[in-house]
Amino acid sequence: MGSRASTLLRDEELEEIKKETGFAFRLYDLDKDDKISRDELLQVLRMMVGVNISDEQLGSIADRTIQEADQDGDSAISFTEFVKVLEKVDVEQKMSIRFLH
């Protein structure tokens, strides 16, 4: 019985994570085409940082982000690629926290 309850809990947690990740992805996917383009990423970055960073710096951030996340070579970030980047960030954060203690 305990094993089944823990499986149900994990399933519920996974569903919640999918919802949250989907919400975050939709914040960047401004044209709702299921991909985050360089232009969409730039627009969101501009909204987040305002005029505190130059267009050249923002372009560099967008280019590096897409280069790092884009696995199929279409110069955009799909939902699957977005999730993989978040998983990588989560693992890296956990590792750095573990080493700090």
Backbone bond lengths (Angstrom), bond angles and torsions (degrees), N, CA, C in turn:
res aa  C-N    CA-C-N  psi(-1)  N-CA   C-N-CA  omega(-1)  CA-C   N-CA-C  phi
1 M - - - 1.444 - - 1.520 110.44 -
2 G 1.342 118.48 -42.05 1.455 122.58 -179.80 1.518 111.78 -61.39
3 S 1.327 116.82 -39.13 1.454 121.01 -179.32 1.528 111.27 -64.32
4 R 1.323 115.47 -41.05 1.467 119.94 179.78 1.529 110.50 -67.56
5 A 1.310 117.24 -39.40 1.466 121.24 178.96 1.525 110.08 -64.38
6 S 1.345 117.45 -41.10 1.461 119.44 -179.89 1.525 110.86 -69.13
7 T 1.330 117.51 -33.89 1.460 120.91 176.19 1.519 110.42 -65.09
8 L 1.329 117.04 -42.51 1.461 120.52 178.32 1.524 111.01 -63.43
9 L 1.322 116.22 -39.75 1.461 120.70 178.57 1.520 110.17 -63.78
10 R 1.316 117.02 -44.97 1.470 120.34 178.22 1.516 110.50 -61.41
11 D 1.338 117.71 -41.71 1.462 121.45 178.52 1.525 110.56 -61.34
12 E 1.325 116.80 -42.39 1.468 120.80 178.41 1.525 110.52 -65.05
13 E 1.321 116.78 -41.53 1.461 120.45 178.41 1.522 110.94 -64.00
14 L 1.331 116.74 -42.10 1.462 120.64 178.82 1.528 110.85 -63.51
15 E 1.322 117.19 -40.25 1.466 120.92 177.84 1.512 110.61 -62.22
16 E 1.315 117.14 -42.58 1.466 121.50 179.37 1.526 110.57 -64.36
17 I 1.317 116.78 -41.75 1.464 120.99 178.51 1.522 110.08 -63.04
18 K 1.334 117.60 -41.99 1.469 121.11 178.33 1.524 110.74 -61.15
19 K 1.331 116.77 -42.41 1.469 120.47 179.24 1.523 110.67 -62.28
20 E 1.329 116.18 -47.58 1.461 120.63 -178.76 1.525 111.24 -64.02
21 T 1.315 116.64 -41.43 1.456 120.94 179.71 1.523 110.18 -66.38
22 G 1.322 116.53 -41.68 1.465 120.81 177.55 1.513 111.43 -61.56
23 F 1.322 116.77 -40.83 1.462 121.18 178.32 1.526 109.91 -61.75
24 A 1.324 116.62 -47.20 1.467 120.93 -179.90 1.530 110.46 -61.90
25 F 1.335 117.06 -42.18 1.466 120.82 179.60 1.525 110.39 -61.08
26 R 1.327 117.16 -43.54 1.472 121.07 -178.72 1.524 112.34 -64.93
27 L 1.333 117.44 -26.29 1.473 120.15 176.13 1.533 110.90 -63.56
28 Y 1.312 117.06 -33.15 1.467 122.00 -179.58 1.529 112.34 -89.69
29 D 1.318 117.51 -31.12 1.472 122.23 -176.99 1.532 109.23 -82.08
30 L 1.314 116.35 74.65 1.461 122.05 -171.33 1.529 113.44 -64.24
31 D 1.337 117.54 -34.27 1.470 119.25 -178.63 1.532 113.29 -94.50
32 K 1.323 116.02 6.21 1.477 123.40 174.74 1.532 113.55 57.03
33 D 1.342 116.56 37.21 1.469 119.52 178.15 1.525 112.56 -99.94
34 D 1.339 116.39 13.84 1.465 123.35 178.35 1.530 113.59 67.90
35 K 1.329 116.40 21.86 1.461 121.79 174.62 1.521 107.96 -145.33
36 I 1.318 115.75 147.74 1.460 120.76 175.41 1.527 106.96 -102.64
37 S 1.327 115.79 113.29 1.463 121.12 179.93 1.523 110.08 -86.86
38 R 1.301 116.10 169.65 1.468 121.61 176.81 1.526 109.60 -59.39
39 D 1.337 117.52 -44.44 1.463 121.03 -179.51 1.524 111.86 -62.24
40 E 1.329 116.85 -41.36 1.466 120.06 178.18 1.531 110.62 -64.01
41 L 1.319 115.67 -43.37 1.460 120.30 178.99 1.532 110.08 -61.74
42 L 1.323 117.00 -42.67 1.466 121.01 177.65 1.528 111.78 -61.32
43 Q 1.331 117.01 -43.10 1.466 120.33 179.74 1.527 111.35 -61.04
44 V 1.322 116.54 -44.56 1.463 120.38 -179.32 1.531 110.16 -67.68
45 L 1.323 117.25 -42.15 1.467 120.15 178.19 1.531 110.72 -60.71
46 R 1.339 116.82 -41.88 1.468 120.12 178.48 1.524 110.76 -61.77
47 M 1.338 116.48 -40.07 1.462 119.82 178.47 1.531 110.91 -63.97
48 M 1.322 116.12 -35.78 1.461 120.74 -176.16 1.523 112.38 -76.55
49 V 1.330 117.94 -38.97 1.462 120.00 -173.16 1.520 113.73 -107.76
50 G 1.320 117.56 -10.43 1.461 120.13 -179.85 1.511 111.30 63.21
51 V 1.324 116.73 -134.29 1.456 121.64 -176.97 1.526 112.22 -98.30
52 N 1.312 116.73 12.88 1.465 120.92 -176.59 1.528 113.60 -73.90
53 I 1.325 117.22 -15.68 1.465 122.06 -179.43 1.530 107.47 -130.32
54 S 1.314 116.68 140.37 1.467 120.75 -178.17 1.531 110.89 -69.25
55 D 1.333 115.49 159.16 1.460 120.66 177.13 1.531 110.99 -59.97
56 E 1.325 115.39 -36.15 1.467 119.55 178.78 1.531 110.96 -63.31
57 Q 1.328 116.84 -43.54 1.466 120.68 178.81 1.528 110.52 -65.77
58 L 1.327 116.86 -42.67 1.467 119.91 178.31 1.523 111.05 -61.93
59 G 1.328 116.32 -41.66 1.465 120.38 177.80 1.515 111.63 -60.74
60 S 1.319 115.74 -40.32 1.461 120.54 178.27 1.526 111.23 -64.61
61 I 1.328 116.62 -41.85 1.468 120.96 177.64 1.526 110.19 -62.82
62 A 1.328 116.63 -45.81 1.472 120.69 -179.73 1.520 110.84 -62.34
63 D 1.334 116.52 -44.88 1.466 120.21 179.91 1.521 111.91 -61.00
64 R 1.332 116.23 -45.95 1.474 119.85 179.99 1.527 111.32 -64.62
65 T 1.326 116.25 -39.76 1.465 120.46 -179.75 1.524 110.53 -62.45
66 I 1.314 116.32 -47.15 1.466 119.71 -179.69 1.520 110.51 -67.07
67 Q 1.312 117.07 -41.67 1.469 120.19 179.07 1.528 110.86 -59.04
68 E 1.327 116.21 -41.37 1.460 120.61 -178.44 1.529 112.42 -71.90
69 A 1.331 116.92 -36.23 1.465 120.62 -173.47 1.529 113.82 -90.80
70 D 1.313 116.84 -30.95 1.469 121.70 -173.07 1.525 111.14 -72.55
71 Q 1.319 115.88 110.55 1.466 120.26 -178.54 1.521 113.33 -100.06
72 D 1.327 117.32 -20.23 1.469 118.76 -177.25 1.524 112.87 -102.35
73 G 1.335 117.25 3.98 1.456 120.78 173.72 1.515 116.40 75.48
74 D 1.344 117.94 19.31 1.468 119.40 -178.75 1.533 112.80 -95.82
75 S 1.323 117.24 8.98 1.475 123.75 178.52 1.521 112.99 61.05
76 A 1.314 116.12 30.13 1.460 122.39 176.35 1.529 107.98 -146.74
77 I 1.330 115.63 168.46 1.462 120.56 -179.28 1.526 108.92 -113.01
78 S 1.325 116.15 116.30 1.468 121.46 176.62 1.528 109.17 -81.35
79 F 1.321 116.13 170.60 1.465 119.42 178.41 1.525 110.65 -60.65
80 T 1.319 117.28 -42.64 1.466 121.43 179.82 1.528 110.78 -60.86
81 E 1.327 116.77 -43.45 1.462 120.78 178.29 1.530 110.53 -66.09
82 F 1.317 116.70 -38.18 1.465 122.57 177.93 1.529 110.29 -60.32
83 V 1.321 116.28 -46.35 1.471 121.24 179.76 1.529 110.36 -62.16
84 K 1.332 116.90 -42.42 1.468 120.16 -179.29 1.519 111.41 -62.97
85 V 1.332 117.22 -38.42 1.465 120.33 177.68 1.522 109.89 -64.70
86 L 1.339 117.06 -43.75 1.463 120.09 179.61 1.520 111.42 -63.81
87 E 1.332 116.94 -38.67 1.466 119.91 177.54 1.522 110.08 -63.02
88 K 1.315 116.99 -42.05 1.464 121.65 179.87 1.534 110.04 -63.62
89 V 1.320 116.98 -43.99 1.462 120.98 178.92 1.524 109.98 -62.04
90 D 1.331 117.04 -42.89 1.460 120.95 -179.65 1.520 110.74 -61.33
91 V 1.315 117.45 -44.19 1.463 121.28 179.56 1.522 109.85 -64.14
92 E 1.340 117.35 -43.89 1.456 120.46 -179.57 1.526 110.89 -63.55
93 Q 1.337 117.73 -39.57 1.459 120.46 178.27 1.521 110.83 -64.94
94 K 1.316 116.49 -43.53 1.463 119.53 179.57 1.516 111.07 -62.23
95 M 1.345 116.14 -40.31 1.454 120.33 179.85 1.528 110.45 -64.36
96 S 1.315 117.50 -44.20 1.459 119.93 -177.67 1.516 110.71 -68.67
97 I 1.308 118.22 -36.45 1.458 121.72 177.43 1.524 109.57 -65.42
98 R 1.312 116.33 -42.38 1.467 120.52 -179.65 1.529 110.00 -61.19
99 F 1.330 118.06 -39.63 1.458 120.76 -178.75 1.526 112.51 -74.43
100 L 1.316 117.17 -22.80 1.463 120.39 179.76 1.519 112.33 -74.73
101 H 1.314 116.91 -23.93 1.475 119.76 -176.62 1.500 112.27 -96.78
